[in-house]
């Protein structure tokens, strides 16, 4: 049964803020900003009390020593890929970590995370991802471990690597494929028009949909987009660079937690929390 772990993943509101700091897995130097010292990063984020922190198998140890409310739940990255730079490598790949579900169980994770990537003219990579998901699905069912699938409709690497395509139709098709493959949670791309995101939620057929943040965005743009996405029925967000690259990551987490768990909160309240002029509510 995956329900007990999902109950820990999602706040009493039924929503979730997952801070993704698993970027060091991909061998891309530009992704290391803000996570050079992982122990410090994890402990800084934990002080802001997000629902979940997303880590790799080698970085789980940095949750050691955190207790009570300060210990976020763990989402464990299961695969390593090499397609995030500005130039696509000669041999693109996505490979599962061996026995990774056993690692997740031992670490008391609430879910495991795997990619379902769609890059231009790279059908072999998409095929690898489907094989990874098929292997993981059997193992997660045996272990009672929720499976978070991350459908990524990526723009050409020449735009800078790991860029969101934003095409609603493509996103909907890949999200539906993730649901059909057995996702318990889906981490989806944002579409170009946030007001259309309810269509992504609908096509996921009752699987909770979290929205990834993508590259660093201006503060007000990020907060406004988050508020819009939550009003469209998203179950939460998975943000990484927009938190760890921010000058005040703890404030950013707390501002986003307000928008995620209280979607009717005025946007100005989140702005005030981020600016440090108003104390945040705790969840």
ABEGO torsion letter per residue (X at the ends): XAAAAAAAABBAAGBBBBBBAAAAAAGBAAAABGAABAAAAAAAAAAAGBABBBBBAAAAAAABGBBEAABBBBBBBABBBAAABABBBABBBBBBBBGAAAAAAAAGBABBBBBBBBBBGBAAAAAAAAAAAAAAAAAAAAAGBBBBBBBBBBBBAAAGEGBBAGBAAAAAAAAAAAAAAGBABBBBBBBABAAAAAAAAAAAGGBBBBBBAEBBBBAAAAAAAAAAAAAAGBAEBBBBAAAAABABAAAAAAAAAAAAABAABBAAAAAAAAAGABBBBBX
